[in-house]
Amino acid sequence: MQVDIWSDVRCPFCYIGKHKFEKALQDFPQKDKIDIVWHSFELDPYIKTDPDKSIYEHLAENKGIPRDQAKQMVEYSTEIAKDAGLKFNQEKSIVANSFNAHRLIQFAKTKRLGDKVEEQLFKSYFEDGKNIDDKATLAQIGVGIGMDNKELEEVLSSDAFGKEVRKDESAAQEIGIHGVPFFIFDQKYAVSGAQPPEVFSGALAQSWDEYQKKQNLVILEEGKSCSVGGNCN
């Protein structure tokens, strides 16, 4: 069964939601039969990368609020992250555009490494203070999860996988996704936001039950037929 997740690696609640979802998935009996597909969503496609600007200054300017209020917002998400077992160091976060990071995610998905690269990008941004728009940094992240350095350099130095990013974002618009994280279970049920693990557990259970029903065909009538091997009755 497939679970589709729209997310931005600059979104604190996407990182928190990922870990809360994973906690629910860990206890799910059919966890090995769940296929997770990550999708791109840029919260601010027009943001300019600026390593010299603090996250507090960026939030204050972007939202038109005092710096102290911006700091309180950061502290609020940091506290919530603790409940998910995460230790944010957002005072180190570098203001950066996430488009190239999303291109890396799309490339990693072709190697079945989407989940691993998402985790490392989140960690790099929220905990390690790395520039997620720096191509050398992105290449290091890719190599760290087992990707080929030469392939990474070729992809990151081009515009490869940009169309895949835009395709995900167009799909989000069609579905009506206005905020992330956003989870869709078996293309039917949706959960919005960094919900408690029990919410994700309920969504997994309900979706799996209906998914199983679709897999089990009900034979209405049985008549004469031939089976493999030429046995006809």
Backbone hydrogen bonds in HBPLUS format (Angstrom, degrees):
<---DONOR---> <-ACCEPTOR-->    atom                        ^
c    i                          cat <-CA-CA->   ^        H-A-AA   ^      H-
h    n   atom  resd res      DA  || num        DHA   H-A  angle D-A-AA Bond
n    s   type  num  typ     dist DA aas  dist angle  dist       angle   num
A0035-ASP N   A0001-MET O   2.76 MM  34  5.92 166.3  1.78 151.6 156.4     1
A0186-ASP N   A0002-GLN O   2.85 MM 184  5.22 162.5  1.88 174.8 179.1     2
A0003-VAL N   A0035-ASP O   2.84 MM  32  6.13 157.8  1.89 151.5 154.3     3
A0037-VAL N   A0003-VAL O   2.89 MM  34  6.18 165.5  1.91 156.4 158.9     4
A0004-ASP N   A0184-ILE O   2.90 MM 180  5.10 157.6  1.95 151.4 153.0     5
A0184-ILE N   A0004-ASP O   2.82 MM 180  5.10 156.7  1.87 150.3 156.7     6
A0005-ILE N   A0037-VAL O   2.86 MM  32  6.20 160.8  1.90 161.2 163.2     7
A0039-HIS N   A0005-ILE O   2.65 MM  34  5.74 149.8  1.74 164.0 157.1     8
A0006-TRP N   A0182-PHE O   2.91 MM 176  5.19 163.9  1.93 152.0 155.4     9
A0182-PHE N   A0006-TRP O   3.17 MM 176  5.19 149.4  2.27 142.4 146.4    10
A0007-SER N   A0039-HIS O   3.15 MM  32  6.35 154.1  2.22 155.5 156.8    11
A0011-CYS N   A0008-ASP O   2.97 MM   3  5.40 164.3  2.00 120.0 123.2    12
A0014-CYS N   A0011-CYS O   3.11 MM   3  5.25 138.9  2.29 100.7 112.5    13
A0015-TYR N   A0011-CYS O   3.38 MM   4  6.79 152.6  2.46 151.0 156.7    14
A0016-ILE N   A0012-PRO O   3.02 MM   4  6.32 163.9  2.05 148.3 153.2    15
A0017-GLY N   A0013-PHE O   2.75 MM   4  5.65 154.6  1.81 130.5 139.0    16
A0018-LYS N   A0014-CYS O   2.90 MM   4  5.98 149.0  2.00 138.3 146.3    17
A0019-HIS N   A0015-TYR O   3.28 MM   4  6.59 158.5  2.33 146.4 150.2    18
A0020-LYS N   A0016-ILE O   3.02 MM   4  6.32 151.4  2.10 149.3 158.1    19
A0021-PHE N   A0017-GLY O   2.85 MM   4  5.96 158.3  1.90 150.1 156.0    20
A0022-GLU N   A0018-LYS O   2.93 MM   4  6.11 156.5  1.98 144.4 151.4    21
A0023-LYS N   A0019-HIS O   3.01 MM   4  6.15 142.3  2.15 136.1 145.2    22
A0024-ALA N   A0020-LYS O   3.25 MM   4  6.55 153.2  2.32 141.5 147.3    23
A0025-LEU N   A0021-PHE O   2.85 MM   4  6.15 158.4  1.90 151.3 158.4    24
A0026-GLN N   A0022-GLU O   2.87 MM   4  5.93 148.6  1.96 142.8 150.0    25
A0027-ASP N   A0024-ALA O   3.24 MM   3  5.58 134.8  2.45 103.2 113.8    26
A0028-PHE N   A0025-LEU O   3.05 MM   3  4.96 157.5  2.10 102.8 109.9    27
A0031-LYS N   A0028-PHE O   3.08 MM   3  5.27 144.7  2.21 128.7 123.9    28
A0033-LYS N   A0030-GLN O   2.89 MM   3  5.49 161.0  1.92 121.1 127.6    29
A0034-ILE N   A0031-LYS O   3.26 MM   3  5.38 162.2  2.29 112.4 112.1    30
A0047-ILE N   A0044-ASP O   3.30 MM   3  5.63 173.1  2.30 115.4 117.3    31
A0050-ASP N   A0095-VAL O   2.91 MM  45  5.42 157.6  1.96 137.9 144.0    32
A0053-LYS N   A0050-ASP O   3.14 MM   3  5.64 167.8  2.15 118.2 122.0    33
A0058-HIS N   A0054-SER O   2.98 MM   4  6.29 162.0  2.01 153.0 158.3    34
A0059-LEU N   A0055-ILE O   3.02 MM   4  6.16 166.7  2.04 144.6 147.9    35
A0060-ALA N   A0056-TYR O   2.98 MM   4  6.10 161.1  2.02 147.0 152.8    36
A0061-GLU N   A0057-GLU O   2.97 MM   4  6.13 161.6  2.01 150.5 154.9    37
A0062-ASN N   A0058-HIS O   2.80 MM   4  5.88 166.9  1.82 155.8 160.3    38
A0063-LYS N   A0059-LEU O   2.90 MM   4  5.78 159.4  1.95 147.0 151.6    39
A0064-GLY N   A0060-ALA O   2.90 MM   4  5.44 119.4  2.28 128.1 141.0    40
A0065-ILE N   A0060-ALA O   3.04 MM   5  4.79 144.3  2.17 127.9 137.5    41
A0069-GLN N   A0066-PRO O   3.09 MM   3  5.36 122.2  2.44 101.7 115.5    42
A0070-ALA N   A0066-PRO O   3.09 MM   4  6.48 153.0  2.17 149.3 157.4    43
A0071-LYS N   A0067-ARG O   2.90 MM   4  6.18 152.4  1.98 149.7 157.3    44
A0072-GLN N   A0068-ASP O   3.01 MM   4  6.30 148.9  2.11 140.9 149.1    45
A0073-MET N   A0069-GLN O   3.05 MM   4  6.38 148.1  2.16 144.6 152.6    46
A0074-VAL N   A0070-ALA O   3.13 MM   4  6.47 156.4  2.18 147.8 153.2    47
A0075-GLU N   A0071-LYS O   2.94 MM   4  6.21 159.9  1.98 150.3 156.1    48
A0076-TYR N   A0072-GLN O   2.87 MM   4  6.03 146.3  1.99 142.9 152.2    49
A0077-SER N   A0073-MET O   3.21 MM   4  6.54 163.1  2.24 152.1 153.7    50
A0078-THR N   A0074-VAL O   3.03 MM   4  6.20 149.0  2.13 144.8 154.3    51
A0079-GLU N   A0075-GLU O   3.00 MM   4  6.20 149.5  2.10 144.7 151.2    52
A0080-ILE N   A0076-TYR O   3.14 MM   4  6.47 159.8  2.19 148.9 154.1    53
A0081-ALA N   A0077-SER O   2.95 MM   4  6.07 147.7  2.05 140.7 149.6    54
A0082-LYS N   A0079-GLU O   3.15 MM   3  5.37 133.8  2.37  99.6 111.2    55
A0083-ASP N   A0080-ILE O   3.13 MM   3  5.59 136.1  2.33 108.3 118.3    56
A0084-ALA N   A0081-ALA O   2.92 MM   3  5.24 141.1  2.08 105.8 117.5    57
A0086-LEU N   A0081-ALA O   3.01 MM   5  5.16 163.5  2.04 140.5 137.2    58
A0085-GLY N   A0082-LYS O   2.99 MM   3  4.99 159.7  2.03 106.1 110.2    59
A0089-ASN N   A0126-PHE O   2.72 MM  37  5.84 177.2  1.73 163.4 162.9    60
A0092-LYS N   A0089-ASN O   2.88 MM   3  5.75 163.2  1.91 124.3 130.1    61
A0093-SER N   A0090-GLN O   3.07 MM   3  4.85 147.6  2.17  95.4 105.2    62
A0102-HIS N   A0098-SER O   2.94 MM   4  6.24 149.3  2.03 152.0 160.7    63
A0102-HIS N   A0099-PHE O   3.09 MM   3  5.08 118.0  2.49  93.8 108.9    64
A0103-ARG N   A0099-PHE O   2.97 MM   4  6.36 144.6  2.10 145.0 155.5    65
A0104-LEU N   A0100-ASN O   3.00 MM   4  6.32 151.2  2.09 144.1 151.3    66
A0105-ILE N   A0101-ALA O   2.99 MM   4  6.33 150.6  2.08 142.7 151.0    67
A0106-GLN N   A0102-HIS O   2.96 MM   4  6.22 160.4  1.99 149.0 153.3    68
A0107-PHE N   A0103-ARG O   3.02 MM   4  6.27 153.6  2.09 145.6 152.7    69
A0108-ALA N   A0104-LEU O   2.82 MM   4  6.05 162.6  1.85 152.8 158.0    70
A0109-LYS N   A0105-ILE O   2.92 MM   4  6.16 144.2  2.05 147.8 157.3    71
A0110-THR N   A0107-PHE O   3.04 MM   3  5.47 136.0  2.24 107.0 118.1    72
A0111-LYS N   A0108-ALA O   2.91 MM   3  5.17 148.6  2.01 106.2 116.4    73
A0113-LEU N   A0108-ALA O   2.89 MM   5  4.96 163.4  1.92 139.8 139.6    74
A0112-ARG N   A0109-LYS O   3.07 MM   3  4.82 162.3  2.10 103.1 106.5    75
A0117-VAL N   A0113-LEU O   3.02 MM   4  6.22 164.1  2.05 157.5 161.6    76
A0118-GLU N   A0114-GLY O   3.04 MM   4  6.16 154.7  2.11 146.5 153.5    77
A0119-GLU N   A0115-ASP O   3.14 MM   4  6.36 165.3  2.16 148.4 151.5    78
A0120-GLN N   A0116-LYS O   3.11 MM   4  6.36 161.6  2.14 147.9 152.7    79
A0121-LEU N   A0117-VAL O   2.90 MM   4  6.01 153.8  1.97 147.5 154.5    80
A0122-PHE N   A0118-GLU O   2.94 MM   4  6.15 164.0  1.97 155.5 159.7    81
A0123-LYS N   A0119-GLU O   2.97 MM   4  6.16 166.9  1.99 149.2 153.1    82
A0124-SER N   A0120-GLN O   2.85 MM   4  5.92 155.6  1.91 140.7 148.1    83
A0125-TYR N   A0121-LEU O   3.02 MM   4  6.18 155.9  2.08 147.2 152.5    84
A0126-PHE N   A0122-PHE O   2.85 MM   4  5.93 173.4  1.85 165.6 166.0    85
A0127-GLU N   A0123-LYS O   2.90 MM   4  5.11 147.8  2.00 132.3 140.0    86
A0128-ASP N   A0123-LYS O   3.00 MM   5  6.34 149.7  2.10 154.9 160.8    87
A0130-LYS N   A0124-SER O   2.89 MM   6  5.23 177.3  1.89 149.2 148.6    88
A0134-ASP N   A0131-ASN O   3.18 MM   3  5.47 165.4  2.20 110.5 114.8    89
A0138-LEU N   A0134-ASP O   2.93 MM   4  6.25 157.1  1.98 153.2 160.4    90
A0139-ALA N   A0135-LYS O   2.93 MM   4  6.07 151.3  2.02 140.2 147.8    91
A0140-GLN N   A0136-ALA O   3.04 MM   4  6.31 152.7  2.12 142.6 149.6    92
A0141-ILE N   A0137-THR O   2.99 MM   4  6.31 152.9  2.07 147.2 154.7    93
A0142-GLY N   A0138-LEU O   2.95 MM   4  6.24 157.3  2.00 147.6 153.6    94
A0143-VAL N   A0139-ALA O   2.89 MM   4  6.14 164.4  1.91 154.3 158.0    95
A0144-GLY N   A0140-GLN O   2.93 MM   4  6.03 150.3  2.02 142.3 150.8    96
A0145-ILE N   A0142-GLY O   3.15 MM   3  5.47 147.9  2.26 104.7 113.5    97
A0147-MET N   A0142-GLY O   3.00 MM   5  5.28 160.3  2.04 142.0 138.1    98
A0146-GLY N   A0143-VAL O   3.01 MM   3  5.10 163.0  2.04 108.8 112.8    99
A0152-LEU N   A0148-ASP O   2.96 MM   4  6.18 157.7  2.01 151.5 158.6   100
A0153-GLU N   A0149-ASN O   2.92 MM   4  6.18 159.4  1.96 151.8 156.6   101
A0154-GLU N   A0150-LYS O   3.06 MM   4  6.31 155.3  2.12 147.2 153.8   102
A0155-VAL N   A0151-GLU O   2.96 MM   4  6.20 162.2  1.99 153.3 157.7   103
A0156-LEU N   A0152-LEU O   2.85 MM   4  5.96 174.6  1.86 158.5 160.4   104
A0157-SER N   A0153-GLU O   3.02 MM   4  5.88 142.4  2.17 137.7 146.2   105
A0158-SER N   A0155-VAL O   3.14 MM   3  5.36 157.7  2.19 106.6 113.4   106
A0162-GLY N   A0159-ASP O   3.20 MM   3  5.82 150.5  2.29 137.4 137.6   107
A0165-VAL N   A0161-PHE O   3.26 MM   4  6.53 149.7  2.35 138.4 145.5   108
A0166-ARG N   A0162-GLY O   3.09 MM   4  6.43 162.9  2.12 150.6 154.3   109
A0167-LYS N   A0163-LYS O   2.84 MM   4  6.03 147.3  1.95 143.9 153.7   110
A0168-ASP N   A0164-GLU O   3.08 MM   4  6.31 157.3  2.13 145.5 149.8   111
A0169-GLU N   A0165-VAL O   3.10 MM   4  6.41 156.5  2.16 147.5 154.2   112
A0170-SER N   A0166-ARG O   2.85 MM   4  6.08 148.4  1.95 146.2 154.7   113
A0171-ALA N   A0167-LYS O   2.96 MM   4  6.19 153.8  2.03 145.6 152.8   114
A0172-ALA N   A0168-ASP O   2.97 MM   4  6.25 148.8  2.07 143.8 152.4   115
A0173-GLN N   A0169-GLU O   3.16 MM   4  6.43 151.1  2.24 139.5 146.1   116
A0174-GLU N   A0170-SER O   3.02 MM   4  6.33 157.2  2.07 148.7 154.7   117
A0175-ILE N   A0171-ALA O   2.95 MM   4  6.18 154.4  2.02 149.4 156.0   118
A0176-GLY N   A0172-ALA O   2.91 MM   4  6.03 141.4  2.06 140.5 151.5   119
A0177-ILE N   A0172-ALA O   2.83 MM   5  5.07 166.6  1.85 153.1 151.4   120
A0193-GLY N   A0181-PRO O   2.86 MM  12  5.07 172.0  1.87 152.5 151.6   121
A0183-PHE N   A0191-VAL O   2.84 MM   8  5.06 177.7  1.84 160.1 160.5   122
A0191-VAL N   A0183-PHE O   2.81 MM   8  5.06 153.4  1.88 143.4 150.7   123
A0185-PHE N   A0189-TYR O   2.60 MM   4  5.05 165.4  1.62 159.8 163.6   124
A0188-LYS N   A0185-PHE O   2.98 MM   3  5.85 161.4  2.02 125.4 130.5   125
A0189-TYR N   A0185-PHE O   3.15 MM   4  5.05 163.8  2.18 145.3 144.1   126
A0195-GLN N   A0193-GLY O   2.97 MM   2  5.60 129.2  2.24 106.4  91.3   127
A0199-VAL N   A0196-PRO O   2.97 MM   3  5.57 140.8  2.13 117.7 127.8   128
A0201-SER N   A0197-PRO O   2.83 MM   4  6.11 151.0  1.91 150.1 159.7   129
A0202-GLY N   A0198-GLU O   3.02 MM   4  6.17 153.9  2.09 138.6 144.3   130
A0203-ALA N   A0199-VAL O   3.05 MM   4  6.33 155.7  2.11 146.1 152.8   131
A0204-LEU N   A0200-PHE O   2.88 MM   4  6.08 158.5  1.93 150.0 155.6   132
A0205-ALA N   A0201-SER O   2.97 MM   4  6.15 163.5  2.00 148.2 152.7   133
A0206-GLN N   A0202-GLY O   2.99 MM   4  6.12 171.1  2.00 151.7 154.2   134
A0207-SER N   A0203-ALA O   2.99 MM   4  5.94 162.5  2.02 144.5 150.2   135
A0208-TRP N   A0204-LEU O   2.86 MM   4  5.87 157.5  1.91 146.6 153.5   136
A0209-ASP N   A0205-ALA O   3.02 MM   4  6.15 156.9  2.08 145.9 151.9   137
A0210-GLU N   A0206-GLN O   3.24 MM   4  6.50 160.9  2.27 147.6 151.4   138
A0211-TYR N   A0207-SER O   2.83 MM   4  5.97 149.2  1.92 145.3 155.4   139
A0212-GLN N   A0208-TRP O   2.87 MM   4  6.03 158.2  1.91 151.3 155.5   140
A0213-LYS N   A0209-ASP O   3.24 MM   4  6.47 150.2  2.33 138.1 145.7   141
A0214-LYS N   A0210-GLU O   3.16 MM   4  6.43 146.4  2.28 141.7 149.5   142
A0215-GLN N   A0211-TYR O   3.23 MM   4  6.57 136.6  2.43 138.9 150.4   143
A0215-GLN N   A0212-GLN O   3.06 MM   3  5.08 127.8  2.34  94.4 108.4   144
A0216-ASN N   A0212-GLN O   3.20 MM   4  6.46 135.8  2.40 146.0 156.6   145
A0233-ASN N   A0225-SER O   3.07 MM   8  5.92 164.5  2.09 167.3 164.4   146
A0227-SER N   A0231-ASN O   2.84 MM   4  5.34 162.0  1.87 147.7 150.7   147
A0230-GLY N   A0227-SER O   3.13 MM   3  5.91 140.9  2.29 145.4 146.0   148
